[in-house]
């Protein structure tokens, strides 16, 4: 398992991150995840607040990619990995239900 560097953690915390998934037919779906954050040195976590296509795709494929970029520095990362299904549970957040996911981080591809 790869380890997130401090640069990666800082960028994930400071920038809007995008989650990429694919449905059962291989159709891609990409969307911003404003709740994406670092969980520990090896995992990212976010709350799925819409519960629509990304949630469906993650239940099906259990795979994801997260892209983050610092536009001013012209630097970014793509993190790919499987979903940790243990954390695919409903959690109460701000008096509404949301779904919480942990994405296991694999070796990154800087761009």
C-alpha positions in Angstrom: 0.0 0.0 0.0 1.4 3.4 -1.0 1.7 6.3 1.5 0.3 9.7 0.9 3.1 12.3 0.9 2.7 15.6 2.9 2.4 17.4 -0.5 -0.5 15.2 -1.5 -2.2 15.6 1.9 -1.8 19.4 1.7 -3.2 19.6 -1.8 -6.2 17.3 -1.0 -7.0 19.5 2.0 -6.7 22.8 0.1 -8.2 22.0 -3.3 -11.5 20.7 -4.7 -11.1 17.0 -5.5 -12.8 15.1 -8.2 -14.0 11.5 -7.9 -14.1 9.3 -11.0 -16.1 6.0 -11.1 -17.6 3.8 -13.8 -21.0 2.1 -13.9 -21.7 -1.6 -14.8 -21.5 -0.8 -18.5 -18.2 1.0 -18.2 -19.6 4.5 -18.6 -17.4 7.0 -16.7 -18.8 9.5 -14.2 -16.7 12.3 -12.7 -17.9 14.8 -10.1 -16.5 17.2 -7.5 -16.4 16.0 -3.9 -16.2 19.0 -1.5 -16.1 16.7 1.5 -13.0 14.7 0.3 -10.2 14.7 2.9 -7.3 12.6 4.2 -8.3 9.9 6.7 -4.8 8.6 7.4 -1.5 8.1 5.6 -3.1 5.5 3.2 -6.7 6.5 2.8 -9.0 9.2 1.7 -12.6 9.7 3.0 -15.6 11.6 1.9 -19.3 11.9 2.6 -21.6 11.1 -0.3 -24.3 13.6 0.2 -26.2 13.2 -3.1 -26.4 9.4 -3.1 -26.9 9.2 -6.8 -24.6 8.0 -9.5 -21.2 7.9 -7.7 -22.8 5.9 -4.8 -24.4 3.4 -7.3 -21.1 3.0 -9.2 -19.0 2.5 -6.0 -21.4 -0.2 -4.8 -21.1 -1.9 -8.2 -17.3 -1.7 -9.0 -15.7 -0.9 -5.6 -13.1 1.1 -7.6 -12.4 4.8 -7.8 -9.9 7.5 -8.9 -9.5 10.9 -7.3 -7.9 13.8 -9.1 -6.7 16.9 -7.4 -4.8 19.9 -8.9 -3.3 23.1 -7.7 -3.9 25.3 -10.7 -1.6 28.1 -9.6 1.3 25.7 -9.2 0.3 23.6 -12.3 0.8 20.5 -10.2 -1.6 17.7 -9.4 -2.1 14.0 -8.5 -4.3 11.1 -9.5 -5.0 8.6 -6.8 -6.5 5.2 -7.8 -7.7 2.4 -5.6 -10.4 0.1 -4.3 -13.2 1.1 -2.0 -12.9 -0.1 1.6 -16.4 -1.5 1.8 -16.3 -1.6 5.6 -16.9 2.1 5.5 -19.8 2.1 3.1 -22.2 2.8 5.8 -24.8 5.5 6.5 -23.7 8.1 9.0 -25.7 11.0 10.5 -24.2 14.3 9.6 -25.8 17.7 10.3 -29.1 16.0 10.9 -29.3 14.4 7.5 -28.2 11.0 6.2 -25.1 10.7 4.1 -22.9 7.9 3.0 -19.3 7.7 4.1 -16.6 6.1 2.0 -12.9 5.4 2.4 -10.9 5.0 -0.8 -7.7 3.0 -0.4 -4.9 5.0 -2.0 -2.7 3.3 -4.6 0.5 4.7 -6.1 -0.2 8.1 -7.4 0.4 9.4 -10.9 1.5 13.1 -10.8 0.5 15.2 -13.7 
